[in-house]
Amino acid sequence: TRSYRWVAQQLGDAGLARAVGNALNRTPYAPPPLRLRSGRRPERSRGTPVPCHRVIKSDGSLGGFARGPRSKLLLLKREGWVPRNPA
């Protein structure tokens, strides 16, 4: 995982951290949900997925996610992520 600030620094301006979060919130290439409300697995999008769930806050907490923090946590745990500051 990387922080919003880290991504912004790679773009040349650490002050763009909020803009990074806004852009990731609006990407049409987010990973698909784990399951649809109907219980079926979703179809994959045709574009290359942007792993926006892997961007967290600088303090190690999850931060936002369009499908909610529970979905973000499930995706991260599936990939083996361990919280730096477990609550």
N, CA and C of each residue as an Amber inpcrd file, in Angstrom:
protein
   261
   0.8410000  -1.1880000   0.0000000   0.0000000   0.0000000   0.0000000
   0.8800000   1.2430000   0.0000000   0.2990000   2.3330000  -0.4410000
   0.9610000   3.6460000  -0.4280000  -0.0440000   4.6680000   0.0740000
   0.4640000   5.7780000   0.5600000  -0.4320000   6.8260000   1.0540000
  -0.8160000   7.7780000  -0.0790000  -1.9130000   8.4950000   0.1460000
  -2.3280000   9.5170000  -0.8130000  -1.2030000  10.5320000  -0.9890000
  -0.5460000  10.8890000   0.1160000   0.5660000  11.8450000   0.0610000
   1.7150000  11.2960000  -0.7950000   2.0470000  10.0070000  -0.6310000
   3.1320000   9.4030000  -1.4090000   2.8230000   9.4850000  -2.9050000
   1.5940000   9.1390000  -3.2710000   1.2040000   9.2110000  -4.6870000
   1.3350000  10.6480000  -5.1770000   0.8680000  11.6160000  -4.3720000
   0.9590000  13.0290000  -4.7510000   2.4160000  13.4580000  -4.9140000
   3.2990000  13.0040000  -4.0210000   4.7230000  13.3350000  -4.1330000
   5.3070000  12.7830000  -5.4350000   4.8790000  11.5970000  -5.8320000
   5.3610000  11.0210000  -7.0880000   4.9030000  11.8530000  -8.2890000
   3.7900000  12.5600000  -8.1040000   3.2920000  13.4590000  -9.1490000
   3.9670000  14.8250000  -9.0880000   4.7990000  15.0450000  -8.0540000
   5.5600000  16.2780000  -7.9630000   5.0620000  17.2950000  -6.9620000
   3.9770000  16.9940000  -6.2120000   3.4430000  17.9720000  -5.2660000
   2.6720000  17.2520000  -4.1640000   3.2680000  17.1590000  -2.9750000
   2.6170000  16.4760000  -1.8550000   1.2910000  17.1310000  -1.4810000
   1.1130000  18.3970000  -1.8480000  -0.1310000  19.1010000  -1.5610000
  -1.3110000  18.6020000  -2.3800000  -1.0640000  17.7100000  -3.3250000
  -2.1340000  17.1790000  -4.1660000  -2.7770000  15.9210000  -3.5860000
  -2.4880000  15.5980000  -2.3280000  -3.0010000  14.3550000  -1.7410000
  -4.5250000  14.2620000  -1.8270000  -5.2200000  15.3510000  -1.5340000
  -6.6880000  15.3310000  -1.6120000  -7.1540000  15.1350000  -3.0580000
  -6.4590000  15.7510000  -3.9980000  -6.8110000  15.5780000  -5.4130000
  -6.6100000  14.1260000  -5.8440000  -5.5730000  13.4830000  -5.3250000
  -5.3430000  12.0620000  -5.6220000  -6.5360000  11.2430000  -5.1350000
  -6.9730000  11.4990000  -3.9010000  -8.1300000  10.7860000  -3.3660000
  -9.3790000  11.0110000  -4.1960000  -9.6070000  12.2510000  -4.6160000
 -10.7780000  12.5500000  -5.4450000 -10.7100000  11.8400000  -6.7890000
  -9.5290000  11.8140000  -7.3910000  -9.3710000  11.1410000  -8.6850000
  -9.6090000   9.6360000  -8.5450000  -9.0650000   9.0420000  -7.4980000
  -9.2620000   7.6060000  -7.2950000 -10.7230000   7.2790000  -7.0110000
 -11.4260000   8.1840000  -6.3440000 -12.8390000   7.9700000  -6.0590000
 -13.6800000   7.9630000  -7.3320000 -13.2010000   8.6240000  -8.3620000
 -13.9810000   8.7590000  -9.5960000 -13.5120000   7.8450000 -10.7300000
 -12.4970000   7.0280000 -10.4890000 -11.9890000   6.2020000 -11.5780000
 -13.0160000   5.1590000 -12.0180000 -13.2110000   5.0250000 -13.3120000
 -14.1150000   3.9730000 -13.7940000 -13.4340000   2.6060000 -13.7840000
 -12.1770000   2.5530000 -13.4000000 -11.4160000   1.3050000 -13.4520000
 -11.1100000   0.7450000 -12.0740000 -11.9440000   1.0370000 -11.0890000
 -11.7500000   0.4720000  -9.7470000 -11.9620000  -1.0340000  -9.8080000
 -11.3580000  -1.7750000  -8.8850000 -11.5980000  -3.2190000  -8.8700000
 -13.0880000  -3.4990000  -8.7100000 -13.6000000  -4.5500000  -9.3270000
 -15.0320000  -4.8420000  -9.2050000 -15.3820000  -5.2430000  -7.7810000
 -16.6510000  -5.0560000  -7.3820000 -17.0500000  -5.4920000  -6.0440000
 -16.8750000  -6.9980000  -5.9040000 -16.7190000  -7.4520000  -4.6750000
 -16.5270000  -8.8820000  -4.4360000 -17.7410000  -9.6810000  -4.8810000
 -18.9130000  -9.1690000  -4.6040000 -20.1650000  -9.8000000  -5.0300000
 -21.2000000  -8.7040000  -5.2530000 -22.1190000  -8.9620000  -6.1570000
 -23.2290000  -8.0440000  -6.3690000 -24.2790000  -8.3090000  -5.2960000
 -25.2110000  -7.4050000  -5.1440000 -26.2670000  -7.6000000  -4.1390000
 -27.0580000  -8.8690000  -4.4040000 -27.1270000  -9.2780000  -5.6560000
 -27.8450000 -10.5040000  -6.0030000 -27.0790000 -11.7520000  -5.5680000
 -25.8100000 -11.5820000  -5.1460000 -24.9910000 -12.7240000  -4.7530000
 -24.0940000 -13.2370000  -5.8700000 -24.3520000 -12.7750000  -7.1070000
 -23.5190000 -13.2030000  -8.2390000 -22.2010000 -12.4570000  -8.2280000
 -21.2080000 -13.0530000  -8.8380000 -19.9270000 -12.3600000  -9.0290000
 -20.0880000 -11.3850000 -10.1960000 -19.4860000 -10.1920000 -10.0900000
 -19.6140000  -9.2000000 -11.1680000 -18.7520000  -9.5650000 -12.3730000
 -19.1490000  -9.0400000 -13.5200000 -18.3100000  -9.1830000 -14.7110000
 -17.1220000  -8.2530000 -14.5730000 -16.0090000  -8.6260000 -15.1360000
 -14.8120000  -7.7760000 -15.1040000 -14.9800000  -6.6370000 -16.1050000
 -14.4560000  -5.4670000 -15.7350000 -14.4740000  -4.3510000 -16.6780000
 -13.4470000  -4.6270000 -17.7680000 -13.5780000  -3.9600000 -18.8760000
 -12.6580000  -4.1810000 -19.9950000 -11.3550000  -3.4290000 -19.8370000
 -11.3430000  -2.3900000 -19.0090000 -10.1260000  -1.6130000 -18.8050000
  -9.2130000  -2.2660000 -17.7820000  -8.0030000  -1.7710000 -17.7170000
  -7.0610000  -2.2500000 -16.7170000  -7.4680000  -1.6950000 -15.3600000
  -7.7080000  -2.5590000 -14.3670000  -8.1400000  -2.0420000 -13.0680000
  -7.0640000  -1.1990000 -12.3930000  -7.4970000  -0.1280000 -11.7540000
  -6.6150000   0.7120000 -10.9490000  -6.7800000   0.2360000  -9.5080000
  -5.7140000  -0.2110000  -8.8530000  -5.8500000  -0.7380000  -7.4950000
  -6.0070000   0.3680000  -6.4530000  -7.0660000   1.1710000  -6.6090000
  -7.2600000   2.3310000  -5.7420000  -7.4860000   1.9320000  -4.2860000
  -7.8840000   0.7010000  -4.0320000  -8.0670000   0.2500000  -2.6470000
  -6.7330000   0.1540000  -1.9090000  -5.6220000   0.1710000  -2.6190000
  -4.3030000   0.0610000  -1.9930000  -3.7430000   1.3990000  -1.5210000
  -4.4610000   2.4840000  -1.7400000  -4.0040000   3.8010000  -1.2900000
  -4.6940000   4.1020000   0.0360000  -3.8640000   4.3460000   1.0730000
  -4.3790000   4.5570000   2.4220000  -3.8970000   5.9090000   2.9480000
  -4.3340000   6.2810000   4.1260000  -3.9130000   7.5460000   4.7290000
  -2.4860000   7.4360000   5.2530000  -1.8240000   8.5670000   5.3900000
  -0.4300000   8.5980000   5.8530000  -0.2580000   8.0200000   7.2510000
  -1.3100000   8.0830000   8.0720000  -1.2000000   7.5400000   9.4330000
  -1.4270000   6.0300000   9.4850000  -1.6360000   5.4170000   8.3260000
  -1.8270000   3.9740000   8.2640000  -3.2730000   3.5260000   8.3180000
  -4.2050000   4.4620000   8.5490000  -5.6220000   4.0880000   8.5650000
  -6.1340000   3.9650000   7.1350000  -7.2950000   3.3590000   6.9800000
  -7.8010000   3.0230000   5.6510000  -8.0580000   4.2110000   4.7410000
  -8.6880000   5.2520000   5.2470000  -9.1030000   6.3370000   4.3660000
 -10.3930000   5.9490000   3.6590000 -10.7720000   6.7210000   2.6700000
 -12.0370000   6.5010000   1.9870000 -11.9860000   5.4360000   0.9120000
 -13.1770000   5.0210000   0.4920000 -13.3320000   4.0690000  -0.6060000
 -14.7690000   4.1840000  -1.0680000 -14.9820000   4.2380000  -2.3650000
 -16.3230000   4.4660000  -2.9070000 -17.3270000   3.4160000  -2.4330000
 -16.8960000   2.1840000  -2.2620000 -17.8070000   1.1240000  -1.8200000
 -17.7750000   0.9100000  -0.3070000 -17.1510000   1.8280000   0.4120000
 -17.1480000   1.7730000   1.8670000 -15.9080000   1.1180000   2.4480000
 -15.6240000   1.4410000   3.7120000 -14.4040000   0.9400000   4.3470000
 -14.3790000  -0.5780000   4.5070000 -15.5340000  -1.1990000   4.7080000
 -15.5580000  -2.6620000   4.8640000 -15.0760000  -3.3490000   3.5890000
 -15.5480000  -2.8780000   2.4340000 -15.1100000  -3.4560000   1.1570000
 -13.6190000  -3.2550000   0.9460000 -13.1330000  -2.0570000   1.2920000
 -11.7060000  -1.7700000   1.1400000 -10.8860000  -2.7120000   2.0160000
 -11.3170000  -2.8770000   3.2630000 -10.6060000  -3.7530000   4.1890000
 -10.6090000  -5.1970000   3.6900000 -11.7380000  -5.6660000   3.1730000
 -11.8090000  -7.0370000   2.6550000 -10.8580000  -7.2400000   1.4790000
 -10.8180000  -6.2730000   0.5610000  -9.9040000  -6.3750000  -0.5840000
  -8.4500000  -6.4060000  -0.1200000  -8.1040000  -5.5270000   0.8160000
  -6.7270000  -5.4720000   1.3140000  -6.3460000  -6.7490000   2.0590000
  -7.2410000  -7.2410000   2.9080000  -6.9390000  -8.4660000   3.6530000
  -6.7890000  -9.6580000   2.7140000  -7.5760000  -9.6810000   1.6500000
  -7.4580000 -10.7560000   0.6620000  -6.0530000 -10.7640000   0.0520000
  -5.4370000  -9.5900000  -0.0280000  -4.0820000  -9.4670000  -0.5900000
  -2.9860000  -9.6130000   0.4720000  -3.3740000  -9.8660000   1.7240000
  -2.3930000 -10.0780000   2.7760000  -1.9870000  -8.8400000   3.5480000
  -2.7260000  -7.7460000   3.3900000  -2.3940000  -6.5010000   4.0790000
  -2.6850000  -6.6250000   5.5660000  -1.7820000  -6.0990000   6.3830000
  -1.9620000  -6.0630000   7.8350000  -1.9270000  -4.5990000   8.2580000
  -2.9420000  -4.1140000   8.9900000  -2.9540000  -2.7100000   9.4110000
  -1.7360000  -2.3700000  10.2620000  -1.1750000  -1.2100000  10.0030000
  -0.0270000  -0.7340000  10.7780000  -0.4610000  -0.3290000  12.1820000
  -1.6480000   0.2680000  12.2840000  -2.1740000   0.7380000  13.5700000
  -3.5230000   0.0740000  13.8370000  -3.5490000  -1.2130000  14.1800000
  -4.8540000  -1.8590000  14.3940000  -5.5990000  -1.2200000  15.5560000
  -6.9000000  -1.0660000  15.3780000  -7.7200000  -0.4190000  16.4210000
  -8.3340000  -1.4640000  17.3270000
